[in-house]
């Protein structure tokens, strides 16, 4: 098989944004918007992303008073009615503490409502409040996720289920309804730095979304290598082995404007929103410049800087999707809207064009 054929089997590069719906006091005004306003802004951001031509919009699940989104399928269903083409995904669904049957039925319903645009990114979750809330034990953290993921995959393939596991009641000739409009719901696994999770995702032949929120992306290359090697060994086609890179980000017309506007909100967010509320985040404005350097993951800067950063990461990972969280820490919606438009109109077209130019050769990531 020649190089052109290899490249042609790879999925088209996609751009998306995601939100966790955090509710944080504005560091400049001292005001905190209401949950209703925050929810409305999430929906407005999705509408704008759809109109601007982005490919994916995701919302994440949390169960704390400083987040507004706990029911991901409900929010995505509302978004589906005001958008036309953008894919709608969880980012992520905390699969360890939710019934996979309920997850599948909810997202199959979303798929019907949206005209076949639903996806699921499942993860173990960095926040642990859902375990006591829904009556699960933290000691079962890993086993719950593994069992629930394998069940979710079977639900995606079979209309009538017979199944027995350790944590959930058995299924005996259970009819799983409704079925999605798509033949199967696209399934992804969201991971941090676990090679075991990368191997599992590859073996199962589902997408892998790597969350790299700060620091150098290079240490995460091994995850892409493990994922592709595992997928190939299991007989999965390259086109089915999709990788997304997700990160925090912010875009303004100039680098200085992006840094000046984003830093106070990022600092505020890191101190207000943490899996452990007792951890204090400290970084000076000058040190923050290192966080957004070309070889680090935090996607903050001018459109040209973001273009260069994504292309650099593409050389490392050969990924198929870039998703960024633009709205953290109480950043006013008008600034988020500008960042969305810059991502869609000035960053995405250039990145897609540059990646297409390389389609006649195998990038370093293909040789992992």
C-alpha positions in Angstrom: 0.0 0.0 0.0 1.5 3.4 -1.0 1.7 6.5 1.2 -1.3 8.2 -0.4 -3.5 5.2 0.2 -2.5 5.1 3.9 -3.3 8.8 4.4 -6.6 8.6 2.5 -7.9 6.0 5.1 -7.5 8.5 7.9 -10.5 10.5 9.1 -10.8 14.2 8.2 -9.5 16.7 10.8 -12.2 18.2 13.0 -12.4 21.2 15.3 -14.6 21.5 18.3 -15.2 23.3 21.6 -16.4 22.0 24.9 -17.7 23.4 28.2 -18.1 22.1 31.7 -20.5 24.9 32.6 -18.5 26.2 35.5 -20.0 29.0 37.6 -17.2 31.1 38.9 -17.2 34.6 40.2 -15.8 37.1 37.7 -12.4 38.1 38.9 -12.8 41.7 37.7 -16.4 42.5 38.7 -16.9 40.2 41.7 -20.2 39.1 40.2 -21.4 35.5 39.6 -23.9 34.9 36.9 -27.0 32.8 37.6 -27.2 29.1 36.6 -30.0 30.0 34.1 -27.8 32.6 32.4 -24.9 30.2 32.4 -27.0 27.6 30.7 -28.3 30.0 28.2 -24.8 31.0 27.3 -23.8 27.4 26.8 -26.6 27.0 24.3 -25.7 30.3 22.6 -22.1 29.1 22.3 -23.2 25.9 20.6 -25.4 27.9 18.2 -22.5 30.1 17.3 -20.1 27.2 16.9 -22.6 25.5 14.5 -23.1 28.6 12.5 -19.4 29.3 12.3 -18.7 25.9 10.9 -17.0 24.0 13.8 -17.5 20.3 13.8 -18.2 19.3 17.4 -19.7 20.7 20.6 -19.3 19.0 23.9 -20.6 19.4 27.4 -19.2 17.8 30.5 -20.9 16.2 33.6 -20.4 17.4 37.2 -22.4 17.2 40.3 -21.3 20.3 42.3 -22.9 23.7 42.9 -20.1 25.4 41.0 -21.1 23.7 37.8 -24.4 24.0 36.0 -24.4 20.8 33.9 -25.2 17.5 35.6 -27.5 16.0 33.0 -25.5 16.0 29.8 -28.2 14.5 27.4 -30.8 17.0 28.5 -28.5 19.9 27.7 -27.4 18.4 24.4 -31.1 17.7 23.5 -31.9 21.4 24.0 -28.8 22.3 21.8 -29.9 19.9 19.1 -33.1 21.9 18.5 -31.2 25.2 17.8 -28.3 23.7 15.7 -28.2 22.1 12.3 -25.0 20.2 11.6 -22.6 20.2 14.5 -21.9 16.9 16.3 -23.0 16.8 19.9 -21.0 14.9 22.5 -20.5 14.4 26.2 -17.2 15.7 27.4 -17.3 13.5 29.4 -19.9 11.1 30.7 -18.7 9.7 34.0 -19.4 6.1 33.1 -18.3 4.6 36.4 -21.4 6.0 38.3 -24.2 5.8 35.8 -26.2 2.9 34.3 -24.9 2.2 30.8 -28.4 1.2 29.7 -29.7 4.7 30.7 -26.7 6.3 29.0 -27.3 4.4 25.7 -31.1 5.1 25.7 -30.5 8.8 26.5 -28.0 9.3 23.7 -30.0 7.2 21.3 -32.9 9.6 21.9 -30.5 12.5 21.4 -29.4 11.0 18.1 -33.0 10.8 16.9 -33.7 14.4 18.0 -30.6 15.7 16.4 -30.8 13.9 13.1 -27.9 11.6 13.8 -25.4 13.9 15.5 -24.9 12.3 18.9 -21.6 10.9 20.3 -20.4 9.7 23.7 -17.1 10.4 25.3 -16.9 8.2 28.4 -14.4 8.8 31.2 -13.6 7.9 34.8 -13.7 11.5 35.8 -11.3 13.6 37.8 -14.0 14.7 40.2 -15.3 12.1 42.6 -18.5 13.6 44.0 -20.7 11.2 41.9 -19.5 8.1 43.8 -21.2 8.9 47.1 -24.0 10.7 45.4 -25.1 7.7 43.5 -24.1 5.0 46.0 -20.8 3.7 44.5 -17.6 2.8 46.3 -14.4 4.5 45.3 -12.5 1.3 45.7 -14.5 0.0 42.7 -13.4 3.0 40.6 -11.5 1.0 37.9 -13.7 -2.1 37.8 -16.9 -0.1 37.5 -15.6 1.8 34.4 -14.3 -1.4 32.7 -17.5 -3.3 33.2 -19.8 -0.4 32.2 -17.7 0.4 29.1 -17.9 -3.1 27.8 -21.6 -3.2 28.5 -22.1 0.1 26.6 -20.3 -1.3 23.6 -22.6 -4.3 23.6 -25.7 -2.1 23.9 -24.5 -0.2 20.9 -24.5 -3.4 18.8 -27.5 -5.4 20.0 -31.2 -4.6 20.2 -32.0 -7.4 22.6 -29.5 -8.1 25.4 -28.6 -11.0 27.6 -25.8 -9.9 30.0 -24.5 -10.5 33.4 -21.9 -8.5 35.3 -20.7 -7.8 38.8 -22.2 -4.4 39.6 -25.4 -4.1 37.7 -28.5 -6.4 37.7 -28.5 -8.9 34.8 -30.3 -8.4 31.5 -32.5 -11.2 30.3 -33.8 -10.7 26.7 -34.0 -7.0 27.5 -35.1 -4.8 24.6 -32.9 -1.7 24.4 -34.8 1.2 23.0 -34.9 3.4 21.1 -32.2 2.6 18.6 -30.2 5.6 17.3 -30.6 7.0 13.8 -26.9 6.2 13.1 -26.2 2.6 12.7 -24.1 2.9 15.9 -23.4 5.7 18.2 -19.8 6.9 17.9 -18.0 6.0 21.2 -14.9 7.6 22.6 -12.9 7.2 25.8 -11.5 10.3 27.5 -8.2 9.6 29.2 -5.5 11.5 31.1 -2.1 9.8 31.1 -3.0 6.1 31.4 -1.3 3.7 29.0 -3.7 1.0 30.2 -6.7 3.1 29.1 -5.1 3.8 25.7 -4.5 0.1 25.2 -8.1 -0.6 26.1 -9.5 2.0 23.7 -7.4 0.6 20.9 -8.4 -3.0 21.6 -12.1 -2.0 21.6 -11.7 0.0 18.4 -13.3 3.2 19.8 -12.0 6.8 19.7 -9.6 8.2 22.3 -9.7 11.7 23.5 -6.5 12.7 25.4 -6.9 15.6 27.9 -3.6 17.5 28.0 -4.5 20.6 30.0 -1.0 22.0 30.5 2.7 21.2 30.0 4.5 19.6 27.1 2.5 17.3 24.9 5.5 15.1 24.0 5.2 12.7 27.0 1.7 11.8 25.7 3.0 10.4 22.4 3.3 7.0 23.9 -0.4 6.9 24.4 -1.0 7.4 20.7 1.5 4.7 19.9 0.0 2.3 22.4 -3.5 3.0 21.1 -2.7 2.4 17.5 -0.6 -0.7 18.2 -3.4 -2.2 20.3 -6.0 -1.3 17.7 -4.1 -2.8 14.8 -3.4 -6.0 16.8 -7.1 -6.3 17.4 -7.8 -5.9 13.6 -9.3 -2.5 13.6 -9.0 -0.3 10.5 -7.0 3.0 10.8 -10.1 5.0 10.0 -11.8 3.7 13.1 -8.9 4.6 15.4 -9.6 8.3 16.0 -7.6 10.5 18.4 -8.7 13.8 19.8 -6.5 16.3 21.7 -8.4 18.4 24.2 -7.1 21.4 26.1 -7.9 24.7 27.7 -7.6 27.6 25.3 -8.4 31.2 24.4 -7.9 33.2 21.2 -7.7 36.9 20.6 -6.5 39.1 17.7 -3.0 39.4 19.2 -0.9 37.3 21.5 -0.7 40.1 24.1 -4.4 40.6 24.2 -5.0 36.9 24.6 -2.6 36.6 27.5 -3.8 39.8 29.2 -7.5 38.8 29.0 -7.1 35.1 29.8 -4.6 35.0 32.6 -6.9 36.5 35.4 -9.7 34.1 34.5 -7.4 31.1 34.2 -5.9 31.9 37.6 -9.3 32.3 39.1 -10.6 29.1 37.6 -7.7 27.0 38.8 -8.2 28.2 42.3 -12.0 27.9 42.3 -12.5 24.6 40.4 -10.3 21.7 41.5 -11.0 18.1 42.3 -9.5 19.0 45.7 -10.9 22.3 46.9 -8.0 22.7 49.3 -5.3 23.0 46.7 -4.2 26.5 46.0 -2.9 27.3 42.5 -0.1 29.8 42.3 1.5 31.1 39.1 2.8 34.6 38.3 1.8 36.5 35.2 5.4 36.2 33.9 5.5 32.5 34.6 2.2 32.1 32.7 4.1 32.9 29.5 5.8 29.6 29.7 2.5 27.8 30.0 1.5 29.1 26.6 4.8 28.6 24.8 4.7 26.9 21.4 5.9 23.6 22.8 3.3 23.5 25.6 -0.3 22.5 25.3 -2.3 25.4 26.7 -3.8 26.9 23.5 -3.7 30.6 24.3 -2.6 33.2 21.8 -3.2 34.8 18.4 -4.8 32.7 15.6 -1.3 32.2 14.1 0.1 30.9 17.4 -2.8 28.5 17.8 -2.3 27.3 14.2 1.3 26.6 14.9 0.6 24.8 18.1 -2.0 22.5 16.6 0.2 21.7 13.6 3.1 20.9 16.0 0.9 18.6 18.0 -0.3 17.0 14.8 3.3 16.0 14.0 3.4 14.3 17.4 0.1 12.6 17.4 -1.4 12.5 13.9 -4.7 13.2 15.7 -8.0 13.7 13.9 -9.7 16.2 16.2 -8.8 19.3 18.3 -11.2 20.4 21.0 -10.7 23.3 23.4 -12.5 24.7 26.4 -12.7 28.5 25.9 -15.1 29.6 28.6 -13.5 28.9 32.0 -13.4 31.1 35.1 -16.3 33.5 34.4 -14.9 34.9 31.1 -17.7 37.1 29.7 -19.6 35.5 26.9 -18.8 38.2 24.3 -15.1 37.3 24.7 -15.9 33.6 24.3 -17.9 34.3 21.2 -15.0 36.2 19.6 -12.7 33.3 20.4 -15.1 30.8 18.8 -15.3 32.9 15.6 -11.5 33.2 15.4 -11.1 29.5 15.9 -13.6 28.7 13.1 -12.7 31.4 10.6 -8.9 32.0 11.0 -7.5 28.8 12.7 -9.5 25.9 11.3 -9.2 26.6 7.6 -5.4 27.1 7.7 -4.8 23.9 9.8 -7.0 21.8 7.6 -5.2 23.1 4.5 -1.8 22.5 5.9 -2.7 19.0 7.0 -4.1 18.3 3.6 -0.8 19.3 2.0 0.9 16.6 4.0 -1.5 13.9 2.8 1.0 12.6 0.2 3.5 11.5 2.9 3.4 9.6 6.2 3.8 12.0 9.1 6.0 11.0 12.1 2.9 10.1 14.0 2.1 7.4 11.5 5.4 5.8 12.2 4.7 5.5 16.0 
